[in-house]
Amino acid sequence: RSIRDVEKQKRSSLVTLGQLDYYVSEYQWNGIDGPLLFYHAHQLNWEEEREAGFLMSKIEKPCMMVTAGKDNALPAKWAAHMPDFIPDLMQEHIEDSGHWVLVEQPKLCNTAFSNYLQHLEDNGFVEK
C-alpha cells in the first residue's frame, strides 16, 4: 500500500476539514518521522521500565478499563490479564463500538463512568 492510497479514503466525521488541513500541513512541514519514532523507541522504553522495576508490578489503586468490541487497534482480549496486575479493576465492555468509544458511544461510556464513580464512593475512595 502506498501513502497515496489514502486519497481514496473518506474523511472520518471525528475530524473536521479544518483539523485535517492542519495535520496535513504539519506533516508536510515536519514529516511523519517524529510521530513514528515513538514506535521505534518501544524496545528502549520497555528496557528502561524493566530496569526501574515497573514491569510486572501490581497497581494498587482503583482503575477502570473500557474495551470496545470493534476496536482493531486495542482488541478487548488484550485486557484479559489486567486483573492479575490491578486488583481493584473495574472492566466495562461496549460491544458496538470501535476504538473511539468515547465519541461513538457517549451514553454508554457515561453510564460506565457513573458505575465506576459509584464503586469508588461505595469503597471509600471519594467522599459522599
PyMOL commands that set and color helices and strands:
alter all, ss='L'
color gray80, all
select helices_A, chain A and resi 3-8+17-30+33-40+42-51+76-79+82-85+101-104+106-122
alter helices_A, ss='H'
color red, helices_A
select strands_A, chain A and resi 63-68+89-94
alter strands_A, ss='S'
color yellow, strands_A
deselect
rebuild
show_as cartoon
